Amino acid sequence: MRKLILLLLLVPLVFVACKKDDIDVLPKKPVPQDIYDGNHKHITLADGCDSLNVDSGKLFFKASNGDIIYRRASHNRKSSESEFTLENGLTDGVYHLLYMEYEALDEDGSVENQEYGIGCRLLFKGGEVASLSHYNDTFEMYSSGTEVDTLYVTSVDHIINIVNMCNDVRYNDEFTDDTYFLQLRNIDGDELAEEASRKYGWLPIGWQPSLSFRGTYDGGGHTIEGLWIDREYMAPVGFIGVSEGARVCNLHLTNADLKGDMAVAGIVGVATSSEGKRQLTYIDNCSISNSSIAGAKDSYAVGGILGIVDYQSRAHIQQCRSISNTISAHSQAGGLVGAGARTSSLIAQSCENTSDVTSEYNSCGGIVGACDTLLAGSCINRGAVTGAYKFTSPNAELGLGNTGCGGIAGGTGVSYLVGCYNEGVVTGRSGVGGVVGSARFTGGDPNDEGYSYNNVAMRMCANKASVYGDEFVGGLCGDAQFAVYGGYNEGHVRAEGNYAGGIFGGGAMAVVHNAVNKGYIYADAFAGGIIGMSAVGSIVVNQNYGVVEAKTSHGAGIIGYLGGRGTMTYCANYGDIVCTGSYATTREDSSGEHYGGVSGQVGDPNEYTPLEIMSIVYASVSAAVGIAGAMFAIVEYAGMGGKLLTKLSNLATFYGANTIWIDTLFFAAGISDKMDAEEARKIAEESYKENEESSNNVNNFITKARNAYVATIPTNFSATVANAEYQQRVENLISFLNSEENMRTYNDNLNESEYDKMVRQHEEARAKDIRHSALSGFFIVVGAVGTALTIAASAGAAVPVLAGAALGAFAAVGGSANSIWETCTTYEDNVDEVSHCCNFAHIHVPSGSTKVGGVVGVAEENVVVMDCLNAGVGTAGGHIVGEIYHQGELRRCISIADGNAWGGDVVSDADNNASIADLYYYSASGDQTMSDAVGLTREQIGDKSNYKNWDIGDGNSLWTIPAGEDSFPIPNVSRFTYTK
């Protein structure tokens, strides 16, 4: 077994089913005696009372329905037996004799009540009393005597006996995977702590790796109240210190006060594994409430339920809650889990945090502070999360970081989250997100070496609270290689510096499909309703309804800046774009503002800043994340073997290849070695229902937001077209993409388009080198699932969690097992496309500003903008594009805004080698006042025969003009689904 110091230094940067009880219901109080009055008055026990040296007291019993009752009784010790005579007898039935309470003198001579634990199960019938329990001589406790020999915990002295044996090298081997403890009543935690040490409090069960706890501790739905630990130089700290593949369930701590050095938590300090075994610690239906869990100076890995998942170890927490606690650490603080070490994996299913969580520096999260590989399903954070609140610039020179703060996870390596959402205010510095903060795993100063990222994928996740930071701030994710299908934000997102987005702050890659933002977005520069910036992106069917404010540059309704590899289609902006600063640029090559209804800038001007020199990962799983064949191929790749594959295949037949169900298989797979197939199926079914419900909730957020908003358009045109008609087309596309076959069609079309553009710019062989299987796909799922179920093949963990460590090892191996690496600097030509996008909002910039457009502010070289609509008003710039450069293409676009509402033409400034064709604009009088476009009156705009070279009509046409007066063209079918 590793020494604990090694365990903690390896922290990265950044089952048998238990009965599920309602953790909000306390065990029943003693009831009136007459209900159980009977004739049974004599009890004789041959074992378990050797050291009970009292004459009388109260015997406490637990009836079969859970009622706890007592009888006054006398006690007589004869030979090796204890005889009890009850003052009032008991009626027929099965009772658990829990303990005897008696009076004794304490050290100062005062009388106090003390307890003697017994735990024997008794049958009272026909005037006879029989023991239904077996006495376990090894643990000196009564047990069930069944095949799974359940040891009954009924008193403080029973738990003291457990800790003494586990922490003693002579007896620790008695704890095996089959050891099972069941707590039958609430326990006084203060008394536990006093018994261990009056100065330092409780000493954890399994206090060091060589003396770990193995087996099961089942709390039976009961509480331990008032446990305290004050061991600021000790690690780990918790009710259980080191768990080696153990299981803890149905245990609830309340009013605890826990303090330690590292790996501090309420239930388990460290989840570890024997060398090479990758054992799983499973924690189910546990909680901690109204408690303080704190790390001492320079501490890390502090969580409400679990402190840290050890190197090459696994942990699964399910139905766990952290309620109204205060949790704090120097770094790596989590509402439920503090941290996960490199090559560890964590599954969190249906967990909730309402506690306030703070870290002085790196990594702070509502569910987990930081971890390597994370799968999270149906997790909710409602507590305030505050990270890096002590960070100042001088701290950086001391190796103290400021990265990674999120509502669900602060810093992660490879992660996949489904049906998670945040309702607590999140405040951090760099890499701050409503759901995930950061997946950065190498890099430092953006002006020096840039950043590299690991992979974060989400499906149906939401943020409903404010998110604040200095840079890389997002409603769902701060910075990462990021993908989401179904994202929602209604919180205020604010970056005091650069990079803020309603869904994603910024990073190497963004794959964002079917997302909605309603929140107010602010940044000094690079602010977008959906994304602040991304070097590479696939941005599909997203809408922004919130105001976007960029103080100095790069403000837009969808994305502030999209680099040289990206496709944006069927996105719409309804929120005003505001510029409030001096309009000084933050990019070396520009002198203007870069503001647009959809994007401030698309394409790179061929000179990459160090920030954009990032490794980009492409993989081949579709955005629907619902391909059963691909999922099972992952399991085979992961090396889990035929046994697990058979289990998952059997489970799959229960619901079929349903998207939510496929996700659930992998959450359930983490406990496959703890149970038989039937038990695994039951757990998976429960998780399935929870994930389905939470995903549906998020989907309802998205749908409600879309249906509720009413666009403001020029008075000469029908608002119905901009609202009901266009919204119907959006819903049609989403329904199309929900089909596996259709998604494959979409991906194929998108990839072919991307490939064709690269062929035009490079010789074919070179172009094929960079062609990826699915730019629009969830490029992470292979990594997230594959590594989470096996050896965490991607060693790239979030930088935020390792203070002052060398990053070379992380950078060298991060993502290499599941991705194709390509560097942004390999190809300097853009292959971007913006199509079927709409702007219905105003852009507020000073008159005379340039690089401002109704759809795109600046389209760099080779960028294609086509089939787009502008209905918004601007104070300066072009109706469609502000500026378009060498070999750019602009075609089949229309503006229905008042011709005098903008300072320029349909295009303010176009390079001579740009291709511009088939553009139209609204001209009330029919006068042809703009170059490169044709003016149409209101009546002409509603007549499809006036559009040259447009695919406009019904059915599968790219454009349609809905029936009715004052109608105008709107996007109909995305060309990536177009089969005409």
N, C-alpha and C positions, 0 to 999 in steps of 0.2 A: 504493500500500500504506500502511496506517495505521502510524504510529509506535508503538513498543512501549508507550510510556507511556500512549497512548490505549487500546490494547488492554487493558491491565491495569486501567485505571480503569473500564472498562465491565463488570468482573466484577459480577454481581448479588449482592444480599444473600443472602441465605441462605448395477473391481477385477478385478483378475484373481486367480483363486484361487491361493494359495500352497500348496506341499506342507506337510502337517501332520506334524510329527515328534514323537516322544515327548521332551518336554523333560527327562525324568529320565535319559535315556541319553546319555552323553558319546560323542563320536566315537571310533572305534577307535584303539587305540594301535599304534605300529609293530609289525609282525609279523616273524618270522624271514625272513631274506633268501632262503633256498633255495626257498621257494614260488614266487617270481617270477623265479628265476634263468633267464637265457636268453642268446642270442647278440647281442642288440641293444646295442651299446656306444657308438654315435656319434650325437650329436644336433647339428643345425645350425639356429640360429634367426637369421632376418634382422632381426627387430624385437624391441624390448622389453628389450634388454640393453646399450644404448648406454653406460650409466654403470656397468656392472659391471666393475670394474677389479681383479679378483683372479685368481690363478692356479689355485686349487683350493678345494675345500670339499665340502659334502654337498648333493646334490640330493634334495629331498623330492618324492615322487610320491603321487598319490591314485589307487588302482586303481578299476576300475569298480564293485566291491562296497563301496567306502568305506574299505578298508584304506589306511593311510598307511605308506609304505615310503621308504627312502632308499638312495642309492648314493653312495659317495665318487667324486668326479669331478675331472678337471682342466679348466681353462677357458682357451681361447685366443681372443683377439679378433683377427679378420682383417678388415681393411677395415670393412665395415658389418655383418659377421656375427659371431656368437659360436658357437664350436665347443666342445662338451662331450664328453669321453671318460670313460665310466664304468669304474670299477675292476672291477665285476662287472656283466655285462649283464642285460637284461630279456627276458622271454619275450614272445611275441606277445600283443597286447591293446591296449586303449585306456587311456591314463594321462593324468592331469592333472599337468603339471609345476608344482608350487606355488611353490617358492622355493628359493634357494640359501643355505645357512648357511655362514658363513666366519668366521675369526678376524680380529680387528682390535684396535688399541690404542685405549683410551678416553683421556679428557683427562689422567688422572693416570698414563698409561703402562701401565696394567694391560691384560692380554689379555681380551677379551670376545667372545662370539659375536654376530654381527650377521646380519641377513637381507636378502636382495634378492628382492623379489617378481617373479614371472614370470607364471604363470597360463595358460600355453599348453596346449591339449589336443592330445595326440599319439596317432597310430595306429602301432603297431609290428606289422609283418606282412611275412613273406617276406623278411626281411633288409633291408626298407626302413622308414624313419621318415617319416611325413607329418604335417604340421600340420593339425588340424581346426578351428583357430581363426582369427579375423580380428583383426588388430591395429588398434585404434581410435586414430588419431592425435590426436584431440581430447583424450581422457582419458588417452592414453598407457598403455593397458591392453589386454590381450587380451580378446576377446569371442567370442560364439558365431557371429557373422556371419549369424544367422538374421533373420527378419522382426522378431521382438522381440529386439533385439541385446543379449544378456546380457553385461554386463561382469564379469569374474572378479576378485574381491577375495581375495588370497591372502597379504597381508602388511601390516604396519604402514604401510609406505611407500605402499601403494595407498590406504589410508584417509586418510593425510595428504594425498595428492594430491587426493582427493575434497573434503576440507574446504577446502583451499587454493583450489580452483577455485570451489566453491560460495560461499565467503565473499569472492570477488573480483568486483567489479562488471563487470570485463572478460569474465569467463567464466560468470557465473551463468546467463545466458540459455541456455547449453548444456544446462541441466537442464530437461527437458520431461516431460510426462506419460508419454512412452514410454521415458524413461531407466530402465534396469534394472540394478541391481548385485546380484551373488550372491556371498556370502561362502562360501569353500570349506574353511575350517579355523578352529580357535580362534585368537583374537588376544589378545596380551598388552596389557591395558588400561593397565597402569602405564607401559609403554613408549609407548603412544599419548599419555598425559598428559604424559610427560616430553618427547616430541617437540614438543608444542604449547607448553608452558611449564613449566619446572621449579619456578616459584613458584606459579602459579595452576592448573596442570593443564590438562585438556582444554578446548579451545575448540570449542563445538558446531558441527556441520555445519549451516549456515544460522543464523548467530548473531544475525540481526536480520530484521525483516519484509521489508525491501527486498532481502534476500539469502537468500530462503527456499529450502528443499530441495523439489524437485518430482521426481516419478518414484517408483521402487520400490527399497527396500533390503531384500533377502531374506537373512536371516542363515544360511539353509541348515541350520538346526537347531544352529548352532555358538554358542559363548560368546565374550564379551569379559570377561576376568577382570581385576579390580583397577583398573578405570577410576576416576580421581579428579578431582574439580573442587572448587576452593576459591575461589569468586568470589562473595563475599557481597554485593557491590554490583551484580551482573550479573543480568539476566533477558533471555531464558530460559536455563535450564540443562538439559542432557540430552545423550545421544549425538547426537541431532539436536535443534537448537534450535527452528527454526520450520519446520513442515511446511505447505506450501501444497497441500492436496489430495493428499498423498503417501500411499504405502502402505509399511508396515514389517511384515515377517512373519518368523517362525522365528528370531528373534534373542533371545539370552539373556545377560543381564548377571549376574555374580556377584561378590561381594566388592568391590563398588563403594563409594565414599565421595564423596557429591555434596552440595555446599552452594552455595546461591545466594540471591538476593534474592526473586524471585517467579517463578512458572511453572517450578518445579523438578521434574524427574522423571528416571527412568532412560533411557527410550527416546526420548520426544519432549517438549520443553518446552511448545510451543504448537502447537495445531492451528488453522490460520488459513485464510482464503479470500480470493481476489481480490475486490475490491469488487463486491457484488451477485451473485456467482456461487454462494454457499453451497456451496462445495466440501467434499468429504468426505475426511477423513483416516481411513484404515483401518489398524488395528493388529491383527494376527492371530497367535496362537500365539507370543507373546512373554512373557518372564518376567524378573524381577529377584529375586535371592535373596541372603541373608546380607549385606545391604548397609545403609548408612545414607544416607537421603535427608532432608535437613534444610533448612529455611529459616532465613535469618538474622533478626536483630531486625526486627520489624514485617513479616515476610514473609507471603505467602499464596499459595494455589494450588500446593500441593506434593503430588505423587502418585508412586506407585511406577512406573507406566508412562507416564502422560501428566500434564503439569502443568495445562494449562488449554485449554478449547475457546473459541476467540475469538468475538467478537461476529459474529452472522450466519454462523457456521461450524458444520460438523457433524463429529462423530467417531463411529466405530464400533470398539469393541474386542471381540474375540472370542477365546475360548480363551486368555486372558492370565492370568498368575498373579504374585502378589506373595508371596514365600515367606521367612518368617523375617527380615524387615527391621525396622528402626526408622524410622518416618516421622513427621516433626514439622514444625509450622508455627505461626506466630502465629495464623492463622486459615485455614480451608479446607484441611484436610489429608485426603487420601484414600488408602486402600491401593493403588488403581490409578490414580485420577484425582483431581486436586486440586479443580478447579472448572470450571464452564462459565459463560461470560459471558451477559449478557442477550441474548435472541433466538438463543442457540445451542441445539443439541440433541446429545444423547449417547445412543448405543445400547451397552449392555453385555450381551453374550451369553456365557454359560458361562464366567464369570470367577471367580477364587478369590483370597481374601486370607488369609494366615496371619500377617501382620505386625502388630506393635503400632503403632497410629496415635494420635497425640496432637495437639491444638491448644490453644493457650493460651486462645483465646477462641472466637469463632463457628465453627461448621460443621466437623464431623469425622465421617468415615464409613469403613466398612470397604472399600467399593468406590469411592465418590465422596464428596468432602467436601461440595460444594454444586454445583448446576447448575440451569439454567432448565428445560429439557425433558428428561426422562429416560425411556427404555424399558430395562428390565432383565429378562433372562430367564435362569433357571437359574444365578444368581450365589450364591456362598456366601462368608460371612465366618467365619473361625475365629480371628481375631486380636482382642486387646483394643483397644477403641476408647474413648478418653478425651478429652472435649471441655471447654473453658472451665474448665480446672483452675486458672487464675490469676485468674479473675473474682472481684471483690468489688464490693459496692455502689458504692463511690466510682468504680470503673472505668466504670460506666454513664454517669456525668456526663462522662467523657472520650470517649464514643462507642464504648467497647469493649463488645461484646455477649457474650451467654452462651447463644445459642440454636442449636439444631440439632445433634444428635449421634445417629447411627444405625448399626446394624450393616452395612447396605448403603449407605444415603445419609444424610448429615447433614442438609442442607437442600435442598429442591427447589422448583421451580415446579410445572408440570404433570408428573405422573409416572405411569407404569404399570409394575407389576412382576408377573411371573408365575414361579412355581416357584422363588422365592428364599428362602433361609433363613440364619439367623444362629446361630452356635455360640460367639461370643466375648462376653465381658462388656462391656457398654456402660455408660459412666458419663459423665453430663453434668450440665447445670444446668436449662435450660428447653427443652422440646421434645425429648424423648429417647425413642427407639424402638428396638426390637430390629431392625427392618428400615429404617424411615424415621424420622428425627427430627422434622423440622418442615417445614411448607409455609406458614409465616406470611409475608405479604408487606407488611403495614402494621400499624402500631399500636405501642404501647409499654406504659406502665403500665396495667394493667387497671382501675385506679381513675380513669384519666384518659380515654383515647379508645378503649380496647378494641383488639381484634385483628381483622384480616381475613386470609382464608386462600386459598391456591390448592388445587389438586385432586390428591389422591393416590389411585390405585386399585391394588388388588392382587387377584390370584387365585392361590390355593394357595400361600400364603407362610407361613413358620413361624419361630418363635424358640425356641431351646433353652437360652438362657443368661440370667443375671441382668441386669436393666436398672435403673440407679439414676439419680436426679435430684432436683431440687428441686420442679419443677412440670411438669405435662403430660408424664407418663411412661407409655408403653404398651409392651406386649409386641411389637406390630408397628409402631405409629406413635404418636408423641408428641402432636402437634397438627396439624390440617389440616382441609380438607373431605375426608372420608375414606370410601372404599368398599372392601370386601373380600368376595370370595366364596371361601370355603375358607381359614380362618385358624386357626393353631394356636400356642399358647404353653405352655411348661412351665417357663419361667424365673421367678425371683423378680422382681417388679416393685415398686419402692419409690419413692415421692415424699415427700421430707421435708416438703413443703408440701401443696398441693392437686392433685387430678386425676391419678389413677392407674387404669389398666385393663389387664386381661390381654391385650386386643387393642389398644385405643385409649385414650390418656390423656384427650383431650378436645378440643373445638373446635366449630366452627360447625355441622357436619353429619356424621352417621355413618350409613353404609349398611353394615350388617354382617350377612352371611348365612352360615350353615353354618360357624360358628367354635367352637372349643373352647379353654378355658383350664384348665390343671392347676397353674399356679404360684400361689405365695403373693402376695397383693396388699396393699400398704399405702399409705395416705396419711393426712395429717392430716385431710382432708375430701375428699369426692367420690371414693370408691374403689369400683370395680365389677369383678366377675370378668371381664366382657367390656369395658365402657366406663366411664370415670370420669364424664364428663358430655358431653352434646351438646345444643345448642339445638334441632336438628332431627334426626330419625332414623328409619330403617327397620331394625328389629332382628329378624331372622327365623331360626328354628331354630338357636339357639346354646345351648351348655351350659357351665356353670362347675363345676369339680370342686375348685378351690383355695380355701383359707381367705382371706376378705377382711376386712381390718382397717382401719376408719376411726376415727381417734383421737377426733375431735370431732363429726362429723356426716356424713350422706349416704354410708352404706355399704350395699351390696347385692350380690346374687349376679350380676346381669347388668349393671345400670347404676346408678351412684350418683344421677344426676340427668338426667332427660330433659325438655327444655324444651317449649314449647307446640305443636310440630308434630312428632308422632311416632307411629309404629305399632310395637308390639312384640308378636310372636306366636310361639308354639311355642318358647319359650325355657324352659330348666329350670336350676335351681340345686341343686347337691349339696354345696357347700362352706359351712362355717359362716361366719356373719357376726359379727364381734367389734367391740365398742366399748370402747376402753380409756381414753378421756380424760375430761374434765370435762363433756362434752356441750354445751359452748357452741357456739352456731350460728355459721356463717360467712355466713349470708344475712340481709339486713336485715329481712325480713318474718316471720321465724320465731322460735320460742322453744324448739323441741324438737330431736329428734335426727335424724329422717329415716333410718330403717333399714328395709330390707325384704328379703324373700327374693329378689325379682326386681328391684325398684327402690326406692330410698329416697324419691324424689319424682318424680312425673310431672305435667307441666304447670307453667306459670309463674303466679305470683300477680298478674299484670298490672302489675307494676312491674319493668321490665327494669334490671338492673345494666349499667354500661358494658361489662362483658365480654361480655354477650349481645347488644349492638348490633353485629351482624356481618352482612356480606353473605352471603346464602345462594344457592348456585347449584343450579338444577335442570336436568337435561338428559334426553334421551330414549332412552338405550341401556339395554337390559335387563341385569339382573344376570348373566345367563348369558354375556354377552360373546361370543355365538356366532352373531350374525345376520349372515350374509354380505352381504345386501343393504345393511344399515346400514354395514358396514365399507367396502364399495366406494364407497358414497355419501360416506364420509369422504374417501376418496382423491380423488374428484372435487371435493369441496369444497376440499380442500387445494391444488388447482391443479397437481397433479403431471403432468397431461396424459395423452393417450391412450396414449402409449408405455408408461408404467409400469402404467396400468390394464390394458392388454393382457397385460403380463407377469404381473401378479398374478392375472388371470383364468385364464391358462394354468396357473399354478402351482396354483390352487385346484382344478382338475380332478384333480390328483394324489391328493389325499386328500378332496376335497369340503369342505363347510362344517362341518368339525370345529372345535370350540372352540380346541383347542391349535393347530391348523393355521392358523386365522384369525389368531391372535396372531403366529405365525411369519412370515406373509406380511409383516407390518410390520417385523419385525426384518430380514428379507431385503431389503425394499424399500430400506433404507438403502444397500445396495451395488449397486443396480440399474444405476447409471451406470458401474460398474467391470467389468461382465462381460456376456456374452451370456445369453440366456434359459436355455440348458442349464446353464451354470455356476451361474447364480442358483438354478435348481431344486435342484442338488446341495447348495449351501450351505443353502438353506431346508430341505431334507430332513434334513440333519444337525441343524440347529437344532430342527426339529420333534421329532426323536427325543429330544434333550436336554431340551426343555421338557416333553415328555410324561412322560419318566422322572422328572424332578424334581417335577412336579405330582403324579404318582402317589405319590411318596414322601411328600409332605405329606398327601395324602389318606389314606395309610396311617397316618400319625401320628394323624390325626383319628379314623379308624375304630377304631384300636386303643384309643385313650383312651376312647371311648364304650363299647366292648365290655368293657373291663376293669373299669369302675367298678361297684360294688355299692352301691346306696342303702340307707341305714338308715331304716326306717320304723317306725311304732308297731307293737308286738308283736301287736296284734289283727288285723293285715292281712297279706296275702300279699306277700312281697318280690319274687316272680316278676312280679307285675303292675307294680311300680315299676321293675323292671329289664328283663327280656327283652321283656315286652309293650309297655311304653312305648318302649323302644329301637327295636322294630320299627316303631312309628308314626313315629318320627323318620327312620329310613331310608326309609320309604315317601314321606315328604314330600320328602326330599332327591332321591330318584329322580324324583319328579314335577317338581321344579324344574329338573332337568337337561335337560328337554325344552324346546326353544325355544317350541313352541306352548303348552305348559303354563305356562312362565314368562310369556308374554304374557297368558294368562288370569289368572294371579296378579296381575300388575301392574294389569290392567284392574279387577279386583275391588277391589284396594287403593285405587286412585285414585278409584273410584266411591264407596267408603266415605268417603274423605277429603273428597271433593267434597260429598257429602250432609251431612256434619257442618258444613261451612262454610256451606252454603246455609241451614241452620237458624239460623246465627248472623249472617249478613249478607244483604243483598239479592243476588240471583243474579248481577247484572252484576259486582258488586265481588268476589264469591267466585270468579268465573271468572278474574279477573286473577291470582290467586295459584295457580290450579290448575296442577299440573305434570304432565308426561307420565308420569314414572315416578319417584316418590319412592324406590321400592325399587330403582331401577336403578343401574347403574354410571354415575353422572352425569358421570364424568370421561373416559370413553374417547374421546368426540369430541374433547375438548381434548387429551388425551394423544397420541393417534395423529395427529390432524390437525396439531398443531403440530410434533410430532417429525419428521414427514415433509416439512414445508414451512418456512414462515418463522417458526415459533414464534410464532403469532398471539397467544397469551396471553403478555403481557410480564411477568406476575406471577411473579417469582422469589422464592425464600425470603428473607425479611428477614435471617435470620441471617448472610448472607454479606457484607452491605455495611455497613461500619463507619462510622457517622456520616453517612450520606448522606440526602438528602431523599427521602421516600417517596411524594410526591404523584404522580409519574408512574406508579409501579407501581400505586398504588391506582386511578388513573383508567382504566387500560386492562386491568388484570388480568382475564382470563377473558371479556372482553366479546365476543370473536369466536365463542364457542361456548356461551354460556349465557344464561339468562334471570335477570336480577338481581331480587331482592326483599329488602327489609329487614325484619328481625324486628319492628321497631316499627310496621310498617304495620297489623298486625292483633294486637290484644291478647288475643283469646279463644283458648283452647286447642282443638285438634282432635286430642287424643291418644287412643290406644286401646291397651289391654293385653288380649290375649286368648290363650287356649290356653297359658298359662304355668303352670309348676309349681315348687314349692319343696319339696325333700326334706331340708333341713338346718336346723340350729339357729341361732337368732339370740340372741346373748348381749349383753343390755343390762341395766342395773340395774332391779330391780323398781320399778314406779311410773312408768317412762318412758312418754312419749307419742310420737305420730307414728311408731309402729313397727307393721309389719304383716307377716304371713306371706308375702304376695305384694307389696304396695305399702305403703310407709310413709305417704305422703301423696298422695292424688289431688286435684289442684287443680280449680278450676272447669271444668265441661264435659268432664272426663276420663271415659272409659268403661273400666271393668274388667269383663270378662265371660269366662265359660267357663274359669276358672282353678282350680287345685287346690293346696292346701297340705297337706303331710304332715309339716312340720317343727315343732319345738318352740321356743317363745319364752318369755322370762321376763317380758315385758311387752308390751302393745299388743293389736292385733286379730288374730284368726286369718287373715283375708284382707287387710283394709286397716286401717291405723291411723286415719287421718282422711280423710273425703271431703267436698268442699266444694260450693258452689252449683252446681246443675244437673249435678252429676256423676252417673254411672250405675254401679251395681254389680249384676250379675245373673248367674245360672247359675254360681255358684261353690260349692265345697265344701272343708271342712277335715276331715281324718281324724285330726288331732292330738288328743291327750287334751285334753278340755275344760278341765281344771285346769292345763294347761301354759302357758297364756297369762294375762295379767293382766286381759284384758277380754273383750268380746263378739267376734263375728265381725267387727264394725266397732266400734272403740273410740269414735269420735265422728263423727257424720254431720250435715251441714247439713240443715235442715228442707226445703230445696228439692232435695235429692239424691234420686235415684230408686234404690230398693233393692228387689230382688225375686228370688225363686227361689233363695235361698241355703240351704245345708244344712251340718250339722256332725255329727261323731260324738258320740253320747251313749250311754255304756255302759248306762245304765239306761233310756234313752228319755225321760228328763225333759226338759222344754222350759225350759231355764234362760237362753237367750239371746234377746234381741230381734232382730227383723229376719231370723231364720233358723229353720229347722226341724231339731230334733235327731232323728237316726236311730240305731238300734242297729246293731251289726255286721251282723246278718242283713238288716236293712232297707236298709243302704247297698248291698248287693249285688243288690238287686232294682230293676230299671229302672222298674217301675211306680210307685215312690214319688217320682219326680222330675217335678214339675209344670212344664210349659212348657219342658222340656228336649228337645233333639233327641238322643236317646240310643238306640243300637241297633247294628247292624252296617253294613257297606258304607260309604256316604258320610255317615254320621251324624257330627255334631260330637263326640259323646261315645260311648264304648263301655264295657261292663263285661265284661272277659274272663272266659271260663269258668273255674270252679275255686272251691274253698273260700276264704273270706276275701278275696274279690275286692272291688274298688271302682272307681268310674268314673275313666277316664283320657281325656285329649283324644285324639280319633281323627283327624279330617280338619280341617285348617285351613279356616275359613270363606272364606278367599280362594281356595281351590281347590274349594270346595264347589259342586256342581252339582245337588244334589237338588231 
